[in-house]
Amino acid sequence: MTGYKKSIGAWGEDIACQFLVGRGVTVIARNVRTPYGEIDLIGRQGETTLFVEVKTLTSRQEFLPEDNITARKREHMIACA
């Protein structure tokens, strides 16, 4: 990954952390690597543990964030969790 892409990704994760914290989530880990892949953010809200994939796009095009999570990525996140 290039330096530019890394910096955009880190910026998006920072924004996501602020968003989650503002809604009462405690962010307990970032960029957790497992044998199955990486989880961008892990948070806790009450009894619930959240596993978060952050997608930072540089386009102003409208989209649904869930459209950017492929079946393979979903499987990897489940395995990571």
Chimera marker file (.cmm) of the C-alpha trace (Angstrom):
<marker_set name="trace">
<marker id="1" x="0.000" y="0.000" z="0.000" r="1" g="1" b="0" radius="0.5"/>
<marker id="2" x="1.355" y="3.418" z="-0.890" r="1" g="1" b="0" radius="0.5"/>
<marker id="3" x="1.996" y="6.142" z="1.662" r="1" g="1" b="0" radius="0.5"/>
<marker id="4" x="-0.932" y="8.134" z="0.292" r="1" g="1" b="0" radius="0.5"/>
<marker id="5" x="-3.359" y="5.217" z="0.628" r="1" g="1" b="0" radius="0.5"/>
<marker id="6" x="-2.099" y="4.475" z="4.140" r="1" g="1" b="0" radius="0.5"/>
<marker id="7" x="-2.587" y="8.083" z="5.212" r="1" g="1" b="0" radius="0.5"/>
<marker id="8" x="-6.121" y="8.191" z="3.738" r="1" g="1" b="0" radius="0.5"/>
<marker id="9" x="-6.940" y="4.894" z="5.478" r="1" g="1" b="0" radius="0.5"/>
<marker id="10" x="-5.567" y="6.108" z="8.823" r="1" g="1" b="0" radius="0.5"/>
<marker id="11" x="-7.544" y="9.352" z="8.462" r="1" g="1" b="0" radius="0.5"/>
<marker id="12" x="-10.732" y="7.365" z="7.812" r="1" g="1" b="0" radius="0.5"/>
<marker id="13" x="-10.085" y="5.194" z="10.854" r="1" g="1" b="0" radius="0.5"/>
<marker id="14" x="-9.569" y="8.298" z="12.994" r="1" g="1" b="0" radius="0.5"/>
<marker id="15" x="-12.918" y="9.698" z="11.803" r="1" g="1" b="0" radius="0.5"/>
<marker id="16" x="-14.608" y="6.335" z="12.432" r="1" g="1" b="0" radius="0.5"/>
<marker id="17" x="-13.161" y="6.244" z="15.973" r="1" g="1" b="0" radius="0.5"/>
<marker id="18" x="-14.495" y="9.738" z="16.687" r="1" g="1" b="0" radius="0.5"/>
<marker id="19" x="-17.905" y="8.741" z="15.314" r="1" g="1" b="0" radius="0.5"/>
<marker id="20" x="-18.070" y="5.596" z="17.459" r="1" g="1" b="0" radius="0.5"/>
<marker id="21" x="-16.811" y="7.285" z="20.634" r="1" g="1" b="0" radius="0.5"/>
<marker id="22" x="-19.403" y="10.012" z="20.123" r="1" g="1" b="0" radius="0.5"/>
<marker id="23" x="-22.054" y="7.292" z="20.249" r="1" g="1" b="0" radius="0.5"/>
<marker id="24" x="-20.819" y="5.707" z="23.442" r="1" g="1" b="0" radius="0.5"/>
<marker id="25" x="-18.509" y="3.043" z="22.013" r="1" g="1" b="0" radius="0.5"/>
<marker id="26" x="-15.183" y="2.381" z="23.720" r="1" g="1" b="0" radius="0.5"/>
<marker id="27" x="-12.586" y="1.650" z="21.037" r="1" g="1" b="0" radius="0.5"/>
<marker id="28" x="-10.373" y="-1.072" z="22.494" r="1" g="1" b="0" radius="0.5"/>
<marker id="29" x="-8.113" y="-1.901" z="19.531" r="1" g="1" b="0" radius="0.5"/>
<marker id="30" x="-7.105" y="-0.744" z="16.056" r="1" g="1" b="0" radius="0.5"/>
<marker id="31" x="-5.593" y="-2.651" z="13.138" r="1" g="1" b="0" radius="0.5"/>
<marker id="32" x="-5.713" y="-6.050" z="14.780" r="1" g="1" b="0" radius="0.5"/>
<marker id="33" x="-3.963" y="-8.689" z="12.691" r="1" g="1" b="0" radius="0.5"/>
<marker id="34" x="-5.098" y="-12.301" z="12.911" r="1" g="1" b="0" radius="0.5"/>
<marker id="35" x="-4.268" y="-15.384" z="10.835" r="1" g="1" b="0" radius="0.5"/>
<marker id="36" x="-7.465" y="-14.636" z="8.864" r="1" g="1" b="0" radius="0.5"/>
<marker id="37" x="-6.857" y="-10.979" z="8.098" r="1" g="1" b="0" radius="0.5"/>
<marker id="38" x="-7.083" y="-7.595" z="9.767" r="1" g="1" b="0" radius="0.5"/>
<marker id="39" x="-9.866" y="-5.913" z="11.696" r="1" g="1" b="0" radius="0.5"/>
<marker id="40" x="-9.667" y="-2.124" z="11.502" r="1" g="1" b="0" radius="0.5"/>
<marker id="41" x="-11.404" y="-1.351" z="14.805" r="1" g="1" b="0" radius="0.5"/>
<marker id="42" x="-12.689" y="-3.343" z="17.751" r="1" g="1" b="0" radius="0.5"/>
<marker id="43" x="-15.042" y="-1.581" z="20.107" r="1" g="1" b="0" radius="0.5"/>
<marker id="44" x="-17.232" y="-2.275" z="23.083" r="1" g="1" b="0" radius="0.5"/>
<marker id="45" x="-20.652" y="-0.874" z="23.890" r="1" g="1" b="0" radius="0.5"/>
<marker id="46" x="-22.232" y="-2.387" z="26.972" r="1" g="1" b="0" radius="0.5"/>
<marker id="47" x="-22.230" y="-6.160" z="26.535" r="1" g="1" b="0" radius="0.5"/>
<marker id="48" x="-21.658" y="-5.916" z="22.765" r="1" g="1" b="0" radius="0.5"/>
<marker id="49" x="-18.301" y="-6.233" z="21.025" r="1" g="1" b="0" radius="0.5"/>
<marker id="50" x="-18.089" y="-4.470" z="17.647" r="1" g="1" b="0" radius="0.5"/>
<marker id="51" x="-15.782" y="-5.521" z="14.821" r="1" g="1" b="0" radius="0.5"/>
<marker id="52" x="-15.536" y="-2.635" z="12.355" r="1" g="1" b="0" radius="0.5"/>
<marker id="53" x="-14.243" y="-2.509" z="8.781" r="1" g="1" b="0" radius="0.5"/>
<marker id="54" x="-13.490" y="1.069" z="7.717" r="1" g="1" b="0" radius="0.5"/>
<marker id="55" x="-13.711" y="1.988" z="4.033" r="1" g="1" b="0" radius="0.5"/>
<marker id="56" x="-12.376" y="5.437" z="3.220" r="1" g="1" b="0" radius="0.5"/>
<marker id="57" x="-13.176" y="6.590" z="-0.291" r="1" g="1" b="0" radius="0.5"/>
<marker id="58" x="-11.852" y="9.729" z="-1.917" r="1" g="1" b="0" radius="0.5"/>
<marker id="59" x="-14.751" y="10.026" z="-4.359" r="1" g="1" b="0" radius="0.5"/>
<marker id="60" x="-17.819" y="12.164" z="-3.738" r="1" g="1" b="0" radius="0.5"/>
<marker id="61" x="-19.958" y="9.563" z="-5.453" r="1" g="1" b="0" radius="0.5"/>
<marker id="62" x="-22.884" y="8.357" z="-3.358" r="1" g="1" b="0" radius="0.5"/>
<marker id="63" x="-22.772" y="4.729" z="-2.273" r="1" g="1" b="0" radius="0.5"/>
<marker id="64" x="-23.914" y="2.381" z="0.436" r="1" g="1" b="0" radius="0.5"/>
<marker id="65" x="-20.933" y="1.422" z="2.627" r="1" g="1" b="0" radius="0.5"/>
<marker id="66" x="-22.094" y="-2.192" z="2.850" r="1" g="1" b="0" radius="0.5"/>
<marker id="67" x="-21.776" y="-2.442" z="-0.939" r="1" g="1" b="0" radius="0.5"/>
<marker id="68" x="-17.996" y="-2.163" z="-0.500" r="1" g="1" b="0" radius="0.5"/>
<marker id="69" x="-17.730" y="-5.271" z="1.702" r="1" g="1" b="0" radius="0.5"/>
<marker id="70" x="-17.334" y="-8.352" z="-0.441" r="1" g="1" b="0" radius="0.5"/>
<marker id="71" x="-18.506" y="-11.811" z="0.607" r="1" g="1" b="0" radius="0.5"/>
<marker id="72" x="-14.856" y="-12.806" z="1.030" r="1" g="1" b="0" radius="0.5"/>
<marker id="73" x="-14.137" y="-9.819" z="3.302" r="1" g="1" b="0" radius="0.5"/>
<marker id="74" x="-17.248" y="-10.637" z="5.355" r="1" g="1" b="0" radius="0.5"/>
<marker id="75" x="-16.038" y="-14.242" z="5.764" r="1" g="1" b="0" radius="0.5"/>
<marker id="76" x="-12.600" y="-13.022" z="6.841" r="1" g="1" b="0" radius="0.5"/>
<marker id="77" x="-14.102" y="-10.662" z="9.405" r="1" g="1" b="0" radius="0.5"/>
<marker id="78" x="-16.243" y="-13.439" z="10.854" r="1" g="1" b="0" radius="0.5"/>
<marker id="79" x="-13.189" y="-15.703" z="11.072" r="1" g="1" b="0" radius="0.5"/>
<marker id="80" x="-11.168" y="-12.899" z="12.703" r="1" g="1" b="0" radius="0.5"/>
<marker id="81" x="-13.877" y="-12.243" z="15.275" r="1" g="1" b="0" radius="0.5"/>
<link id1="1" id2="2" r="1" g="1" b="0" radius="0.2"/>
<link id1="2" id2="3" r="1" g="1" b="0" radius="0.2"/>
<link id1="3" id2="4" r="1" g="1" b="0" radius="0.2"/>
<link id1="4" id2="5" r="1" g="1" b="0" radius="0.2"/>
<link id1="5" id2="6" r="1" g="1" b="0" radius="0.2"/>
<link id1="6" id2="7" r="1" g="1" b="0" radius="0.2"/>
<link id1="7" id2="8" r="1" g="1" b="0" radius="0.2"/>
<link id1="8" id2="9" r="1" g="1" b="0" radius="0.2"/>
<link id1="9" id2="10" r="1" g="1" b="0" radius="0.2"/>
<link id1="10" id2="11" r="1" g="1" b="0" radius="0.2"/>
<link id1="11" id2="12" r="1" g="1" b="0" radius="0.2"/>
<link id1="12" id2="13" r="1" g="1" b="0" radius="0.2"/>
<link id1="13" id2="14" r="1" g="1" b="0" radius="0.2"/>
<link id1="14" id2="15" r="1" g="1" b="0" radius="0.2"/>
<link id1="15" id2="16" r="1" g="1" b="0" radius="0.2"/>
<link id1="16" id2="17" r="1" g="1" b="0" radius="0.2"/>
<link id1="17" id2="18" r="1" g="1" b="0" radius="0.2"/>
<link id1="18" id2="19" r="1" g="1" b="0" radius="0.2"/>
<link id1="19" id2="20" r="1" g="1" b="0" radius="0.2"/>
<link id1="20" id2="21" r="1" g="1" b="0" radius="0.2"/>
<link id1="21" id2="22" r="1" g="1" b="0" radius="0.2"/>
<link id1="22" id2="23" r="1" g="1" b="0" radius="0.2"/>
<link id1="23" id2="24" r="1" g="1" b="0" radius="0.2"/>
<link id1="24" id2="25" r="1" g="1" b="0" radius="0.2"/>
<link id1="25" id2="26" r="1" g="1" b="0" radius="0.2"/>
<link id1="26" id2="27" r="1" g="1" b="0" radius="0.2"/>
<link id1="27" id2="28" r="1" g="1" b="0" radius="0.2"/>
<link id1="28" id2="29" r="1" g="1" b="0" radius="0.2"/>
<link id1="29" id2="30" r="1" g="1" b="0" radius="0.2"/>
<link id1="30" id2="31" r="1" g="1" b="0" radius="0.2"/>
<link id1="31" id2="32" r="1" g="1" b="0" radius="0.2"/>
<link id1="32" id2="33" r="1" g="1" b="0" radius="0.2"/>
<link id1="33" id2="34" r="1" g="1" b="0" radius="0.2"/>
<link id1="34" id2="35" r="1" g="1" b="0" radius="0.2"/>
<link id1="35" id2="36" r="1" g="1" b="0" radius="0.2"/>
<link id1="36" id2="37" r="1" g="1" b="0" radius="0.2"/>
<link id1="37" id2="38" r="1" g="1" b="0" radius="0.2"/>
<link id1="38" id2="39" r="1" g="1" b="0" radius="0.2"/>
<link id1="39" id2="40" r="1" g="1" b="0" radius="0.2"/>
<link id1="40" id2="41" r="1" g="1" b="0" radius="0.2"/>
<link id1="41" id2="42" r="1" g="1" b="0" radius="0.2"/>
<link id1="42" id2="43" r="1" g="1" b="0" radius="0.2"/>
<link id1="43" id2="44" r="1" g="1" b="0" radius="0.2"/>
<link id1="44" id2="45" r="1" g="1" b="0" radius="0.2"/>
<link id1="45" id2="46" r="1" g="1" b="0" radius="0.2"/>
<link id1="46" id2="47" r="1" g="1" b="0" radius="0.2"/>
<link id1="47" id2="48" r="1" g="1" b="0" radius="0.2"/>
<link id1="48" id2="49" r="1" g="1" b="0" radius="0.2"/>
<link id1="49" id2="50" r="1" g="1" b="0" radius="0.2"/>
<link id1="50" id2="51" r="1" g="1" b="0" radius="0.2"/>
<link id1="51" id2="52" r="1" g="1" b="0" radius="0.2"/>
<link id1="52" id2="53" r="1" g="1" b="0" radius="0.2"/>
<link id1="53" id2="54" r="1" g="1" b="0" radius="0.2"/>
<link id1="54" id2="55" r="1" g="1" b="0" radius="0.2"/>
<link id1="55" id2="56" r="1" g="1" b="0" radius="0.2"/>
<link id1="56" id2="57" r="1" g="1" b="0" radius="0.2"/>
<link id1="57" id2="58" r="1" g="1" b="0" radius="0.2"/>
<link id1="58" id2="59" r="1" g="1" b="0" radius="0.2"/>
<link id1="59" id2="60" r="1" g="1" b="0" radius="0.2"/>
<link id1="60" id2="61" r="1" g="1" b="0" radius="0.2"/>
<link id1="61" id2="62" r="1" g="1" b="0" radius="0.2"/>
<link id1="62" id2="63" r="1" g="1" b="0" radius="0.2"/>
<link id1="63" id2="64" r="1" g="1" b="0" radius="0.2"/>
<link id1="64" id2="65" r="1" g="1" b="0" radius="0.2"/>
<link id1="65" id2="66" r="1" g="1" b="0" radius="0.2"/>
<link id1="66" id2="67" r="1" g="1" b="0" radius="0.2"/>
<link id1="67" id2="68" r="1" g="1" b="0" radius="0.2"/>
<link id1="68" id2="69" r="1" g="1" b="0" radius="0.2"/>
<link id1="69" id2="70" r="1" g="1" b="0" radius="0.2"/>
<link id1="70" id2="71" r="1" g="1" b="0" radius="0.2"/>
<link id1="71" id2="72" r="1" g="1" b="0" radius="0.2"/>
<link id1="72" id2="73" r="1" g="1" b="0" radius="0.2"/>
<link id1="73" id2="74" r="1" g="1" b="0" radius="0.2"/>
<link id1="74" id2="75" r="1" g="1" b="0" radius="0.2"/>
<link id1="75" id2="76" r="1" g="1" b="0" radius="0.2"/>
<link id1="76" id2="77" r="1" g="1" b="0" radius="0.2"/>
<link id1="77" id2="78" r="1" g="1" b="0" radius="0.2"/>
<link id1="78" id2="79" r="1" g="1" b="0" radius="0.2"/>
<link id1="79" id2="80" r="1" g="1" b="0" radius="0.2"/>
<link id1="80" id2="81" r="1" g="1" b="0" radius="0.2"/>
</marker_set>
